[in-house]
Amino acid sequence: MYFPDKSEYQDIREKSLMQWLDEMEQHEDIAVRGGVKLAREYVQSLQKEIENLKSENELKKEYMKKLMAGKRARE
């Protein structure tokens, strides 16, 4: 399946996961229901880590651009 936008694919994956977790909340086993909360918290922490890494990457790219611009100016 082809998706022109990567975020569209990610949205579908996230919605699918959340739908599955919603279904698992209704499971008869208490361990499964308890695991749903843990899974949601873990996914949330991973999303936060992804955002932090993206931000860090942007800072590094900006720094490298400035560093290269300074190097070119000295040449």
PDB file of N, CA, C and O in Angstrom, chain B, residues numbered from 101:
ATOM      1  N   MET B 101       0.849  -1.174   0.000  1.00  0.00           N
ATOM      2  CA  MET B 101       0.000   0.000   0.000  1.00  0.00           C
ATOM      3  C   MET B 101       0.896   1.240   0.000  1.00  0.00           C
ATOM      4  O   MET B 101       1.865   1.309   0.756  1.00  0.00           O
ATOM      5  N   TYR B 102       0.578   2.189  -0.826  1.00  0.00           N
ATOM      6  CA  TYR B 102       1.376   3.402  -0.971  1.00  0.00           C
ATOM      7  C   TYR B 102       0.671   4.582  -0.317  1.00  0.00           C
ATOM      8  O   TYR B 102      -0.517   4.818  -0.536  1.00  0.00           O
ATOM      9  N   PHE B 103       1.424   5.309   0.481  1.00  0.00           N
ATOM     10  CA  PHE B 103       0.908   6.517   1.112  1.00  0.00           C
ATOM     11  C   PHE B 103       1.795   7.681   0.688  1.00  0.00           C
ATOM     12  O   PHE B 103       3.003   7.642   0.918  1.00  0.00           O
ATOM     13  N   PRO B 104       1.225   8.713   0.075  1.00  0.00           N
ATOM     14  CA  PRO B 104       2.043   9.839  -0.374  1.00  0.00           C
ATOM     15  C   PRO B 104       2.684  10.607   0.781  1.00  0.00           C
ATOM     16  O   PRO B 104       3.725  11.242   0.606  1.00  0.00           O
ATOM     17  N   ASP B 105       2.078  10.551   1.929  1.00  0.00           N
ATOM     18  CA  ASP B 105       2.589  11.297   3.078  1.00  0.00           C
ATOM     19  C   ASP B 105       2.872  10.315   4.207  1.00  0.00           C
ATOM     20  O   ASP B 105       1.993   9.553   4.609  1.00  0.00           O
ATOM     21  N   LYS B 106       4.101  10.332   4.717  1.00  0.00           N
ATOM     22  CA  LYS B 106       4.463   9.396   5.784  1.00  0.00           C
ATOM     23  C   LYS B 106       3.602   9.603   7.026  1.00  0.00           C
ATOM     24  O   LYS B 106       3.290   8.642   7.729  1.00  0.00           O
ATOM     25  N   SER B 107       3.222  10.829   7.298  1.00  0.00           N
ATOM     26  CA  SER B 107       2.422  11.084   8.494  1.00  0.00           C
ATOM     27  C   SER B 107       1.044  10.422   8.380  1.00  0.00           C
ATOM     28  O   SER B 107       0.458  10.028   9.388  1.00  0.00           O
ATOM     29  N   GLU B 108       0.535  10.304   7.163  1.00  0.00           N
ATOM     30  CA  GLU B 108      -0.754   9.633   6.965  1.00  0.00           C
ATOM     31  C   GLU B 108      -0.635   8.167   7.380  1.00  0.00           C
ATOM     32  O   GLU B 108      -1.519   7.631   8.048  1.00  0.00           O
ATOM     33  N   TYR B 109       0.446   7.535   6.988  1.00  0.00           N
ATOM     34  CA  TYR B 109       0.694   6.141   7.359  1.00  0.00           C
ATOM     35  C   TYR B 109       0.827   6.012   8.868  1.00  0.00           C
ATOM     36  O   TYR B 109       0.266   5.094   9.466  1.00  0.00           O
ATOM     37  N   GLN B 110       1.563   6.925   9.485  1.00  0.00           N
ATOM     38  CA  GLN B 110       1.746   6.889  10.935  1.00  0.00           C
ATOM     39  C   GLN B 110       0.421   7.090  11.657  1.00  0.00           C
ATOM     40  O   GLN B 110       0.162   6.450  12.676  1.00  0.00           O
ATOM     41  N   ASP B 111      -0.415   7.971  11.133  1.00  0.00           N
ATOM     42  CA  ASP B 111      -1.733   8.202  11.741  1.00  0.00           C
ATOM     43  C   ASP B 111      -2.581   6.932  11.704  1.00  0.00           C
ATOM     44  O   ASP B 111      -3.252   6.594  12.680  1.00  0.00           O
ATOM     45  N   ILE B 112      -2.545   6.241  10.582  1.00  0.00           N
ATOM     46  CA  ILE B 112      -3.315   5.000  10.456  1.00  0.00           C
ATOM     47  C   ILE B 112      -2.800   3.959  11.438  1.00  0.00           C
ATOM     48  O   ILE B 112      -3.590   3.269  12.083  1.00  0.00           O
ATOM     49  N   ARG B 113      -1.486   3.842  11.556  1.00  0.00           N
ATOM     50  CA  ARG B 113      -0.904   2.878  12.494  1.00  0.00           C
ATOM     51  C   ARG B 113      -1.296   3.209  13.927  1.00  0.00           C
ATOM     52  O   ARG B 113      -1.658   2.323  14.701  1.00  0.00           O
ATOM     53  N   GLU B 114      -1.220   4.500  14.277  1.00  0.00           N
ATOM     54  CA  GLU B 114      -1.555   4.908  15.643  1.00  0.00           C
ATOM     55  C   GLU B 114      -3.034   4.646  15.947  1.00  0.00           C
ATOM     56  O   GLU B 114      -3.367   4.144  17.020  1.00  0.00           O
ATOM     57  N   LYS B 115      -3.913   4.985  15.010  1.00  0.00           N
ATOM     58  CA  LYS B 115      -5.343   4.748  15.218  1.00  0.00           C
ATOM     59  C   LYS B 115      -5.636   3.260  15.356  1.00  0.00           C
ATOM     60  O   LYS B 115      -6.470   2.856  16.166  1.00  0.00           O
ATOM     61  N   SER B 116      -4.951   2.453  14.567  1.00  0.00           N
ATOM     62  CA  SER B 116      -5.136   1.005  14.641  1.00  0.00           C
ATOM     63  C   SER B 116      -4.700   0.476  16.003  1.00  0.00           C
ATOM     64  O   SER B 116      -5.387  -0.351  16.603  1.00  0.00           O
ATOM     65  N   LEU B 117      -3.566   0.951  16.484  1.00  0.00           N
ATOM     66  CA  LEU B 117      -3.079   0.534  17.801  1.00  0.00           C
ATOM     67  C   LEU B 117      -4.053   0.950  18.895  1.00  0.00           C
ATOM     68  O   LEU B 117      -4.372   0.157  19.780  1.00  0.00           O
ATOM     69  N   MET B 118      -4.524   2.186  18.837  1.00  0.00           N
ATOM     70  CA  MET B 118      -5.447   2.672  19.858  1.00  0.00           C
ATOM     71  C   MET B 118      -6.770   1.900  19.821  1.00  0.00           C
ATOM     72  O   MET B 118      -7.361   1.633  20.867  1.00  0.00           O
ATOM     73  N   GLN B 119      -7.230   1.547  18.628  1.00  0.00           N
ATOM     74  CA  GLN B 119      -8.458   0.756  18.513  1.00  0.00           C
ATOM     75  C   GLN B 119      -8.248  -0.617  19.152  1.00  0.00           C
ATOM     76  O   GLN B 119      -9.114  -1.112  19.873  1.00  0.00           O
ATOM     77  N   TRP B 120      -7.107  -1.217  18.886  1.00  0.00           N
ATOM     78  CA  TRP B 120      -6.809  -2.528  19.468  1.00  0.00           C
ATOM     79  C   TRP B 120      -6.727  -2.435  20.990  1.00  0.00           C
ATOM     80  O   TRP B 120      -7.238  -3.305  21.695  1.00  0.00           O
ATOM     81  N   LEU B 121      -6.081  -1.375  21.501  1.00  0.00           N
ATOM     82  CA  LEU B 121      -5.997  -1.200  22.952  1.00  0.00           C
ATOM     83  C   LEU B 121      -7.383  -0.995  23.562  1.00  0.00           C
ATOM     84  O   LEU B 121      -7.668  -1.499  24.648  1.00  0.00           O
ATOM     85  N   ASP B 122      -8.243  -0.252  22.859  1.00  0.00           N
ATOM     86  CA  ASP B 122      -9.623  -0.078  23.335  1.00  0.00           C
ATOM     87  C   ASP B 122     -10.330  -1.429  23.455  1.00  0.00           C
ATOM     88  O   ASP B 122     -11.056  -1.678  24.418  1.00  0.00           O
ATOM     89  N   GLU B 123     -10.109  -2.291  22.470  1.00  0.00           N
ATOM     90  CA  GLU B 123     -10.713  -3.624  22.510  1.00  0.00           C
ATOM     91  C   GLU B 123     -10.143  -4.446  23.662  1.00  0.00           C
ATOM     92  O   GLU B 123     -10.875  -5.187  24.319  1.00  0.00           O
ATOM     93  N   MET B 124      -8.854  -4.318  23.906  1.00  0.00           N
ATOM     94  CA  MET B 124      -8.212  -5.086  24.971  1.00  0.00           C
ATOM     95  C   MET B 124      -8.645  -4.611  26.363  1.00  0.00           C
ATOM     96  O   MET B 124      -8.556  -5.365  27.331  1.00  0.00           O
ATOM     97  N   GLU B 125      -9.116  -3.355  26.463  1.00  0.00           N
ATOM     98  CA  GLU B 125      -9.630  -2.856  27.743  1.00  0.00           C
ATOM     99  C   GLU B 125     -10.869  -3.633  28.186  1.00  0.00           C
ATOM    100  O   GLU B 125     -11.186  -3.677  29.375  1.00  0.00           O
ATOM    101  N   GLN B 126     -11.561  -4.239  27.241  1.00  0.00           N
ATOM    102  CA  GLN B 126     -12.778  -5.002  27.542  1.00  0.00           C
ATOM    103  C   GLN B 126     -12.483  -6.480  27.805  1.00  0.00           C
ATOM    104  O   GLN B 126     -13.399  -7.268  28.040  1.00  0.00           O
ATOM    105  N   HIS B 127     -11.215  -6.849  27.764  1.00  0.00           N
ATOM    106  CA  HIS B 127     -10.833  -8.256  27.934  1.00  0.00           C
ATOM    107  C   HIS B 127     -11.182  -8.731  29.337  1.00  0.00           C
ATOM    108  O   HIS B 127     -11.154  -7.952  30.290  1.00  0.00           O
ATOM    109  N   GLU B 128     -11.511 -10.013  29.458  1.00  0.00           N
ATOM    110  CA  GLU B 128     -11.915 -10.563  30.759  1.00  0.00           C
ATOM    111  C   GLU B 128     -10.747 -10.729  31.726  1.00  0.00           C
ATOM    112  O   GLU B 128     -10.954 -10.749  32.939  1.00  0.00           O
ATOM    113  N   ASP B 129      -9.538 -10.846  31.219  1.00  0.00           N
ATOM    114  CA  ASP B 129      -8.362 -11.053  32.067  1.00  0.00           C
ATOM    115  C   ASP B 129      -7.863  -9.709  32.608  1.00  0.00           C
ATOM    116  O   ASP B 129      -7.604  -8.782  31.840  1.00  0.00           O
ATOM    117  N   ILE B 130      -7.731  -9.614  33.924  1.00  0.00           N
ATOM    118  CA  ILE B 130      -7.293  -8.368  34.567  1.00  0.00           C
ATOM    119  C   ILE B 130      -5.869  -7.993  34.156  1.00  0.00           C
ATOM    120  O   ILE B 130      -5.542  -6.810  34.066  1.00  0.00           O
ATOM    121  N   ALA B 131      -5.028  -8.987  33.909  1.00  0.00           N
ATOM    122  CA  ALA B 131      -3.650  -8.707  33.497  1.00  0.00           C
ATOM    123  C   ALA B 131      -3.618  -8.020  32.139  1.00  0.00           C
ATOM    124  O   ALA B 131      -2.802  -7.127  31.909  1.00  0.00           O
ATOM    125  N   VAL B 132      -4.491  -8.429  31.255  1.00  0.00           N
ATOM    126  CA  VAL B 132      -4.563  -7.805  29.931  1.00  0.00           C
ATOM    127  C   VAL B 132      -5.047  -6.367  30.067  1.00  0.00           C
ATOM    128  O   VAL B 132      -4.474  -5.451  29.478  1.00  0.00           O
ATOM    129  N   ARG B 133      -6.104  -6.179  30.848  1.00  0.00           N
ATOM    130  CA  ARG B 133      -6.635  -4.818  31.044  1.00  0.00           C
ATOM    131  C   ARG B 133      -5.593  -3.917  31.685  1.00  0.00           C
ATOM    132  O   ARG B 133      -5.474  -2.751  31.310  1.00  0.00           O
ATOM    133  N   GLY B 134      -4.834  -4.437  32.645  1.00  0.00           N
ATOM    134  CA  GLY B 134      -3.779  -3.646  33.275  1.00  0.00           C
ATOM    135  C   GLY B 134      -2.655  -3.327  32.308  1.00  0.00           C
ATOM    136  O   GLY B 134      -2.044  -2.261  32.379  1.00  0.00           O
ATOM    137  N   GLY B 135      -2.388  -4.255  31.406  1.00  0.00           N
ATOM    138  CA  GLY B 135      -1.338  -4.038  30.411  1.00  0.00           C
ATOM    139  C   GLY B 135      -1.682  -2.947  29.421  1.00  0.00           C
ATOM    140  O   GLY B 135      -0.792  -2.313  28.854  1.00  0.00           O
ATOM    141  N   VAL B 136      -2.968  -2.723  29.210  1.00  0.00           N
ATOM    142  CA  VAL B 136      -3.404  -1.679  28.283  1.00  0.00           C
ATOM    143  C   VAL B 136      -2.934  -0.316  28.772  1.00  0.00           C
ATOM    144  O   VAL B 136      -2.415   0.484  27.993  1.00  0.00           O
ATOM    145  N   LYS B 137      -3.114  -0.053  30.051  1.00  0.00           N
ATOM    146  CA  LYS B 137      -2.683   1.233  30.611  1.00  0.00           C
ATOM    147  C   LYS B 137      -1.173   1.388  30.454  1.00  0.00           C
ATOM    148  O   LYS B 137      -0.688   2.452  30.070  1.00  0.00           O
ATOM    149  N   LEU B 138      -0.448   0.340  30.746  1.00  0.00           N
ATOM    150  CA  LEU B 138       1.002   0.362  30.611  1.00  0.00           C
ATOM    151  C   LEU B 138       1.418   0.603  29.160  1.00  0.00           C
ATOM    152  O   LEU B 138       2.341   1.373  28.893  1.00  0.00           O
ATOM    153  N   ALA B 139       0.740  -0.052  28.233  1.00  0.00           N
ATOM    154  CA  ALA B 139       1.054   0.114  26.812  1.00  0.00           C
ATOM    155  C   ALA B 139       0.789   1.543  26.351  1.00  0.00           C
ATOM    156  O   ALA B 139       1.584   2.116  25.606  1.00  0.00           O
ATOM    157  N   ARG B 140      -0.326   2.116  26.794  1.00  0.00           N
ATOM    158  CA  ARG B 140      -0.640   3.504  26.416  1.00  0.00           C
ATOM    159  C   ARG B 140       0.417   4.471  26.951  1.00  0.00           C
ATOM    160  O   ARG B 140       0.841   5.386  26.245  1.00  0.00           O
ATOM    161  N   GLU B 141       0.838   4.266  28.195  1.00  0.00           N
ATOM    162  CA  GLU B 141       1.866   5.126  28.779  1.00  0.00           C
ATOM    163  C   GLU B 141       3.189   4.976  28.039  1.00  0.00           C
ATOM    164  O   GLU B 141       3.900   5.959  27.826  1.00  0.00           O
ATOM    165  N   TYR B 142       3.518   3.748  27.646  1.00  0.00           N
ATOM    166  CA  TYR B 142       4.761   3.501  26.924  1.00  0.00           C
ATOM    167  C   TYR B 142       4.739   4.170  25.554  1.00  0.00           C
ATOM    168  O   TYR B 142       5.725   4.785  25.149  1.00  0.00           O
ATOM    169  N   VAL B 143       3.627   4.055  24.842  1.00  0.00           N
ATOM    170  CA  VAL B 143       3.496   4.695  23.532  1.00  0.00           C
ATOM    171  C   VAL B 143       3.625   6.206  23.682  1.00  0.00           C
ATOM    172  O   VAL B 143       4.283   6.858  22.872  1.00  0.00           O
ATOM    173  N   GLN B 144       3.006   6.756  24.708  1.00  0.00           N
ATOM    174  CA  GLN B 144       3.084   8.195  24.945  1.00  0.00           C
ATOM    175  C   GLN B 144       4.527   8.619  25.228  1.00  0.00           C
ATOM    176  O   GLN B 144       4.976   9.654  24.736  1.00  0.00           O
ATOM    177  N   SER B 145       5.250   7.826  26.016  1.00  0.00           N
ATOM    178  CA  SER B 145       6.645   8.172  26.312  1.00  0.00           C
ATOM    179  C   SER B 145       7.503   8.073  25.056  1.00  0.00           C
ATOM    180  O   SER B 145       8.424   8.868  24.872  1.00  0.00           O
ATOM    181  N   LEU B 146       7.210   7.105  24.192  1.00  0.00           N
ATOM    182  CA  LEU B 146       7.959   6.990  22.935  1.00  0.00           C
ATOM    183  C   LEU B 146       7.687   8.180  22.019  1.00  0.00           C
ATOM    184  O   LEU B 146       8.602   8.687  21.368  1.00  0.00           O
ATOM    185  N   GLN B 147       6.440   8.624  21.967  1.00  0.00           N
ATOM    186  CA  GLN B 147       6.107   9.786  21.144  1.00  0.00           C
ATOM    187  C   GLN B 147       6.817  11.034  21.660  1.00  0.00           C
ATOM    188  O   GLN B 147       7.293  11.853  20.874  1.00  0.00           O
ATOM    189  N   LYS B 148       6.886  11.173  22.971  1.00  0.00           N
ATOM    190  CA  LYS B 148       7.587  12.312  23.561  1.00  0.00           C
ATOM    191  C   LYS B 148       9.080  12.243  23.235  1.00  0.00           C
ATOM    192  O   LYS B 148       9.693  13.262  22.917  1.00  0.00           O
ATOM    193  N   GLU B 149       9.658  11.059  23.312  1.00  0.00           N
ATOM    194  CA  GLU B 149      11.076  10.879  22.994  1.00  0.00           C
ATOM    195  C   GLU B 149      11.355  11.201  21.526  1.00  0.00           C
ATOM    196  O   GLU B 149      12.383  11.796  21.204  1.00  0.00           O
ATOM    197  N   ILE B 150      10.443  10.807  20.640  1.00  0.00           N
ATOM    198  CA  ILE B 150      10.592  11.121  19.216  1.00  0.00           C
ATOM    199  C   ILE B 150      10.609  12.628  19.008  1.00  0.00           C
ATOM    200  O   ILE B 150      11.445  13.142  18.266  1.00  0.00           O
ATOM    201  N   GLU B 151       9.693  13.339  19.657  1.00  0.00           N
ATOM    202  CA  GLU B 151       9.652  14.796  19.536  1.00  0.00           C
ATOM    203  C   GLU B 151      10.932  15.433  20.070  1.00  0.00           C
ATOM    204  O   GLU B 151      11.457  16.370  19.468  1.00  0.00           O
ATOM    205  N   ASN B 152      11.434  14.932  21.190  1.00  0.00           N
ATOM    206  CA  ASN B 152      12.687  15.449  21.743  1.00  0.00           C
ATOM    207  C   ASN B 152      13.845  15.223  20.783  1.00  0.00           C
ATOM    208  O   ASN B 152      14.679  16.108  20.594  1.00  0.00           O
ATOM    209  N   LEU B 153      13.900  14.049  20.178  1.00  0.00           N
ATOM    210  CA  LEU B 153      14.979  13.744  19.241  1.00  0.00           C
ATOM    211  C   LEU B 153      14.884  14.597  17.980  1.00  0.00           C
ATOM    212  O   LEU B 153      15.905  15.031  17.446  1.00  0.00           O
ATOM    213  N   LYS B 154      13.676  14.838  17.506  1.00  0.00           N
ATOM    214  CA  LYS B 154      13.502  15.711  16.340  1.00  0.00           C
ATOM    215  C   LYS B 154      13.991  17.118  16.652  1.00  0.00           C
ATOM    216  O   LYS B 154      14.672  17.740  15.837  1.00  0.00           O
ATOM    217  N   SER B 155      13.644  17.613  17.824  1.00  0.00           N
ATOM    218  CA  SER B 155      14.072  18.947  18.239  1.00  0.00           C
ATOM    219  C   SER B 155      15.594  19.012  18.352  1.00  0.00           C
ATOM    220  O   SER B 155      16.221  19.968  17.895  1.00  0.00           O
ATOM    221  N   GLU B 156      16.168  17.998  18.958  1.00  0.00           N
ATOM    222  CA  GLU B 156      17.623  17.932  19.107  1.00  0.00           C
ATOM    223  C   GLU B 156      18.300  17.887  17.735  1.00  0.00           C
ATOM    224  O   GLU B 156      19.330  18.529  17.529  1.00  0.00           O
ATOM    225  N   ASN B 157      17.732  17.144  16.816  1.00  0.00           N
ATOM    226  CA  ASN B 157      18.276  17.041  15.470  1.00  0.00           C
ATOM    227  C   ASN B 157      18.240  18.395  14.763  1.00  0.00           C
ATOM    228  O   ASN B 157      19.195  18.763  14.080  1.00  0.00           O
ATOM    229  N   GLU B 158      17.148  19.133  14.924  1.00  0.00           N
ATOM    230  CA  GLU B 158      17.047  20.457  14.316  1.00  0.00           C
ATOM    231  C   GLU B 158      18.121  21.394  14.864  1.00  0.00           C
ATOM    232  O   GLU B 158      18.731  22.154  14.112  1.00  0.00           O
ATOM    233  N   LEU B 159      18.348  21.338  16.171  1.00  0.00           N
ATOM    234  CA  LEU B 159      19.387  22.173  16.768  1.00  0.00           C
ATOM    235  C   LEU B 159      20.757  21.826  16.205  1.00  0.00           C
ATOM    236  O   LEU B 159      21.558  22.715  15.918  1.00  0.00           O
ATOM    237  N   LYS B 160      21.023  20.548  16.050  1.00  0.00           N
ATOM    238  CA  LYS B 160      22.311  20.115  15.497  1.00  0.00           C
ATOM    239  C   LYS B 160      22.467  20.569  14.054  1.00  0.00           C
ATOM    240  O   LYS B 160      23.550  20.993  13.650  1.00  0.00           O
ATOM    241  N   LYS B 161      21.388  20.484  13.271  1.00  0.00           N
ATOM    242  CA  LYS B 161      21.460  20.925  11.878  1.00  0.00           C
ATOM    243  C   LYS B 161      21.735  22.424  11.795  1.00  0.00           C
ATOM    244  O   LYS B 161      22.535  22.865  10.970  1.00  0.00           O
ATOM    245  N   GLU B 162      21.074  23.206  12.647  1.00  0.00           N
ATOM    246  CA  GLU B 162      21.312  24.648  12.666  1.00  0.00           C
ATOM    247  C   GLU B 162      22.754  24.954  13.054  1.00  0.00           C
ATOM    248  O   GLU B 162      23.392  25.813  12.446  1.00  0.00           O
ATOM    249  N   TYR B 163      23.263  24.261  14.054  1.00  0.00           N
ATOM    250  CA  TYR B 163      24.638  24.459  14.498  1.00  0.00           C
ATOM    251  C   TYR B 163      25.620  24.119  13.377  1.00  0.00           C
ATOM    252  O   TYR B 163      26.578  24.857  13.148  1.00  0.00           O
ATOM    253  N   MET B 164      25.386  23.016  12.685  1.00  0.00           N
ATOM    254  CA  MET B 164      26.285  22.616  11.603  1.00  0.00           C
ATOM    255  C   MET B 164      26.245  23.620  10.451  1.00  0.00           C
ATOM    256  O   MET B 164      27.277  23.892   9.838  1.00  0.00           O
ATOM    257  N   LYS B 165      25.072  24.172  10.149  1.00  0.00           N
ATOM    258  CA  LYS B 165      24.976  25.188   9.104  1.00  0.00           C
ATOM    259  C   LYS B 165      25.802  26.411   9.475  1.00  0.00           C
ATOM    260  O   LYS B 165      26.530  26.949   8.641  1.00  0.00           O
ATOM    261  N   LYS B 166      25.692  26.852  10.728  1.00  0.00           N
ATOM    262  CA  LYS B 166      26.461  28.011  11.183  1.00  0.00           C
ATOM    263  C   LYS B 166      27.948  27.710  11.171  1.00  0.00           C
ATOM    264  O   LYS B 166      28.757  28.558  10.793  1.00  0.00           O
ATOM    265  N   LEU B 167      28.304  26.516  11.580  1.00  0.00           N
ATOM    266  CA  LEU B 167      29.702  26.111  11.601  1.00  0.00           C
ATOM    267  C   LEU B 167      30.281  26.095  10.190  1.00  0.00           C
ATOM    268  O   LEU B 167      31.391  26.580   9.968  1.00  0.00           O
ATOM    269  N   MET B 168      29.541  25.544   9.244  1.00  0.00           N
ATOM    270  CA  MET B 168      30.005  25.487   7.857  1.00  0.00           C
ATOM    271  C   MET B 168      30.041  26.875   7.229  1.00  0.00           C
ATOM    272  O   MET B 168      30.936  27.168   6.435  1.00  0.00           O
ATOM    273  N   ALA B 169      29.090  27.729   7.570  1.00  0.00           N
ATOM    274  CA  ALA B 169      29.087  29.095   7.043  1.00  0.00           C
ATOM    275  C   ALA B 169      30.308  29.848   7.551  1.00  0.00           C
ATOM    276  O   ALA B 169      30.929  30.600   6.799  1.00  0.00           O
ATOM    277  N   GLY B 170      30.654  29.655   8.811  1.00  0.00           N
ATOM    278  CA  GLY B 170      31.842  30.295   9.372  1.00  0.00           C
ATOM    279  C   GLY B 170      33.112  29.775   8.738  1.00  0.00           C
ATOM    280  O   GLY B 170      34.050  30.540   8.514  1.00  0.00           O
ATOM    281  N   LYS B 171      33.161  28.504   8.447  1.00  0.00           N
ATOM    282  CA  LYS B 171      34.335  27.893   7.817  1.00  0.00           C
ATOM    283  C   LYS B 171      34.508  28.431   6.402  1.00  0.00           C
ATOM    284  O   LYS B 171      35.628  28.716   5.979  1.00  0.00           O
ATOM    285  N   ARG B 172      33.411  28.569   5.671  1.00  0.00           N
ATOM    286  CA  ARG B 172      33.476  29.097   4.303  1.00  0.00           C
ATOM    287  C   ARG B 172      33.898  30.560   4.301  1.00  0.00           C
ATOM    288  O   ARG B 172      34.609  31.002   3.398  1.00  0.00           O
ATOM    289  N   ALA B 173      33.469  31.302   5.294  1.00  0.00           N
ATOM    290  CA  ALA B 173      33.815  32.724   5.374  1.00  0.00           C
ATOM    291  C   ALA B 173      35.311  32.903   5.601  1.00  0.00           C
ATOM    292  O   ALA B 173      35.896  33.870   5.115  1.00  0.00           O
ATOM    293  N   ARG B 174      35.933  31.987   6.329  1.00  0.00           N
ATOM    294  CA  ARG B 174      37.370  32.082   6.600  1.00  0.00           C
ATOM    295  C   ARG B 174      38.210  31.681   5.396  1.00  0.00           C
ATOM    296  O   ARG B 174      39.378  32.057   5.305  1.00  0.00           O
ATOM    297  N   GLU B 175      37.629  30.924   4.475  1.00  0.00           N
ATOM    298  CA  GLU B 175      38.400  30.455   3.314  1.00  0.00           C
ATOM    299  C   GLU B 175      38.546  31.494   2.285  1.00  0.00           C
ATOM    300  O   GLU B 175      39.168  31.254   1.250  1.00  0.00           O
TER     301      GLU B 175
END
